[in-house]
């Protein structure tokens, strides 16, 4: 379970560039480029995860992480990766519980995943909302800061496609762009971001997003 839960760290990496944004603004005003879209962080260094980053959409910011090596479906069931990448185990689909569009997957007698399917894809591939189970509870506790403080629902989407899977943490924070600066607010602190209106300078050149803070520069590549 440690490896699965550590996936939240990728989201921190994806938006850590904004964690120490300064409040100073550039003297030169510039028209804000459209930051909307899905962006993969270029500096991600994690052998267990191929990709992670940020999704900006209509004032809401989400974070995503590749979770393919943590879990994915095959013909036999749900494949779960080991902590050291040397072995995997498969939870047989014969042990799955299906009620309408709700899929519950047990691990050693405990509910690992409780998911609701959001599309009409055949089989177990497709898009799900993660609504309960051990994984949801521990991720929610990490995001909220404690196991006791999970009253506010955490919106997590899981996407499965063959030997690939992706986890999306929806609407983690609010954002605004103005004069070439990116300002975060709302629940941005759940990922270690400040909520006091601090901003960072940013620019977009082709498919590259550069975020510039007083502590350095992070680059992202647009995901098409």
C-alpha positions in Angstrom: 0.0 0.0 0.0 2.9 2.4 0.6 3.7 2.7 -3.1 0.0 3.4 -4.0 -0.3 6.0 -1.3 3.0 7.7 -2.4 1.3 8.7 -5.6 0.1 11.8 -3.9 3.8 13.0 -3.9 3.7 13.3 -7.7 1.0 15.9 -7.4 3.1 17.8 -4.9 6.0 17.7 -7.4 3.8 18.9 -10.2 2.8 22.1 -8.4 5.7 22.5 -6.1 7.0 25.3 -8.3 4.1 27.4 -7.1 4.6 26.7 -3.4 6.8 29.6 -2.7 5.5 32.1 -5.2 6.5 35.7 -4.4 4.1 38.5 -4.4 6.2 40.8 -6.5 4.9 41.6 -10.0 7.0 42.3 -13.1 7.2 46.0 -14.0 6.4 45.0 -17.6 2.7 44.2 -18.1 2.0 41.4 -20.6 -1.2 39.9 -21.9 -1.9 36.6 -20.2 -1.5 33.6 -22.4 -4.2 30.9 -22.1 -3.0 28.4 -19.5 -6.0 26.1 -19.8 -5.1 22.5 -20.5 -3.2 19.5 -19.2 0.5 20.0 -18.4 3.2 17.4 -17.6 6.0 18.5 -15.3 9.4 18.2 -17.1 11.5 17.6 -14.0 9.6 14.5 -12.7 12.2 12.0 -11.5 10.4 8.8 -10.3 11.0 5.4 -11.8 7.6 4.2 -10.6 5.7 7.0 -12.3 6.0 7.9 -16.0 4.1 11.2 -15.8 2.4 13.7 -13.5 1.4 17.3 -13.7 -1.3 20.0 -13.5 -4.6 20.5 -15.2 -5.9 24.1 -15.5 -9.6 24.4 -16.5 -11.9 27.4 -16.2 -10.4 28.8 -12.9 -10.0 25.4 -11.3 -6.7 23.5 -10.9 -6.4 19.8 -10.7 -3.4 17.5 -10.4 -2.8 14.1 -12.1 -0.4 11.2 -11.8 0.3 8.2 -13.9 -0.6 5.2 -11.8 0.0 2.4 -14.3 2.7 0.6 -12.2 0.6 0.9 -9.1 -2.5 -0.8 -10.6 -4.2 -1.6 -13.9 -6.6 -4.2 -15.2 -5.8 -7.3 -17.3 -7.8 -10.2 -18.4 -7.5 -11.9 -15.0 -8.3 -9.0 -12.7 -6.6 -6.0 -11.1 -2.8 -6.0 -11.2 -1.1 -4.3 -8.2 2.6 -3.4 -8.3 4.9 -4.2 -5.4 6.8 -1.6 -3.4 10.1 -2.5 -5.0 8.9 -3.2 -8.6 10.2 -6.8 -8.4 6.8 -8.5 -8.4 3.1 -7.9 -8.8 0.0 -9.6 -7.5 -3.3 -9.9 -9.2 -6.7 -9.7 -7.5 -8.9 -12.1 -9.4 -11.9 -10.6 -11.1 -13.9 -13.4 -9.5 -13.5 -11.5 -6.2 -14.9 -8.3 -7.6 -18.2 -7.1 -6.4 -20.4 -5.4 -9.0 -23.7 -3.7 -8.3 -24.9 -1.7 -11.2 -22.1 0.7 -12.0 -20.4 0.3 -8.6 -17.3 -1.9 -8.5 -15.8 -2.9 -5.2 -12.3 -4.6 -5.1 -11.2 -6.3 -1.9 -7.6 -6.9 -0.8 -7.0 -9.5 1.9 -10.6 -9.1 3.1 -10.5 -5.3 3.1 -12.1 -2.9 0.6 -9.3 -1.5 -1.4 -11.3 0.4 -4.1 -15.0 1.4 -4.3 -15.5 3.0 -7.7 -18.4 4.1 -9.8 -18.1 3.9 -13.6 -18.7 7.2 -15.4 -18.8 6.0 -19.0 -20.1 3.1 -21.1 -16.8 1.5 -21.9 -17.0 -2.3 -22.1 -15.2 -4.4 -19.5 -13.2 -2.9 -16.7 -11.4 -0.2 -18.7 -12.9 3.2 -18.5 -13.4 6.2 -16.3 -14.4 5.9 -12.6 -15.0 8.1 -9.6 -13.1 6.8 -6.6 -15.7 7.0 -3.8 -14.4 4.8 -1.0 -12.1 2.0 0.2 -8.7 2.0 1.8 -7.0 4.0 -1.0 -9.6 6.7 -1.0 -9.5 7.1 2.8 -5.8 7.4 3.0 -5.5 9.8 0.1 -8.3 11.9 1.6 -6.4 11.9 4.9 -3.2 13.0 3.2 -4.9 15.8 1.3 -6.9 17.1 4.3 -3.9 16.8 6.6 -5.3 14.2 9.1 -7.4 11.1 9.2 -9.9 13.0 11.4 -10.4 15.9 9.0 -12.0 14.3 6.0 -15.4 15.9 6.1 -14.8 17.7 2.9 -15.2 15.3 0.0 -12.1 14.7 -2.1 -12.9 14.3 -5.8 -10.7 11.6 -7.3 -11.0 10.2 -10.8 -9.4 6.9 -12.0 -8.9 6.2 -15.7 -8.0 2.6 -16.8 -7.0 1.7 -20.3 -5.2 -1.7 -20.8 -2.0 -1.7 -18.9 -2.3 2.0 -18.2 -4.0 3.9 -15.5 -4.2 7.5 -14.3 -5.3 9.2 -11.1 -6.7 12.8 -11.2 -7.3 14.9 -8.1 -10.0 17.2 -9.3 -10.4 20.9 -8.4 -7.7 21.1 -5.7 -7.4 24.8 -6.0 -8.6 28.0 -7.7 -6.4 30.1 -10.1 -6.5 33.4 -11.9 -4.2 34.7 -14.6 -3.6 38.4 -15.2 -0.8 40.4 -16.8 1.4 37.4 -17.2 1.0 36.3 -13.6 -0.7 33.2 -12.1 -2.5 33.6 -8.7 -3.7 30.7 -6.6 -6.4 30.7 -4.0 -9.0 28.5 -2.3 -7.9 25.0 -1.3 -4.4 25.3 -2.8 -2.9 24.7 0.6 -3.8 21.0 0.5 -0.8 20.5 -1.8 1.5 22.7 0.2 0.5 25.9 -1.7 -0.1 29.2 -0.1 -3.6 30.6 -0.1 -2.8 34.3 0.6 -3.0 35.4 -3.0 0.7 35.1 -3.9 1.5 35.0 -7.6 4.1 33.7 -10.0 5.1 34.9 -13.4 4.5 32.5 -16.2 4.9 32.3 -20.0 3.8 29.9 -22.7 5.9 29.3 -25.8 4.4 26.7 -28.1 3.8 23.6 -26.0 6.0 24.8 -23.2 4.8 26.4 -20.0 7.4 28.1 -17.8 6.5 29.2 -14.2 9.0 31.6 -12.7 9.2 32.1 -8.9 11.7 33.8 -6.6 13.2 30.3 -5.9 13.6 29.1 -9.4 11.9 28.0 -12.6 9.8 25.0 -13.5 8.9 23.9 -17.0 5.9 21.9 -18.2 4.9 20.3 -21.6 1.3 20.5 -22.9 -0.3 17.0 -23.1 -2.2 16.6 -26.3 
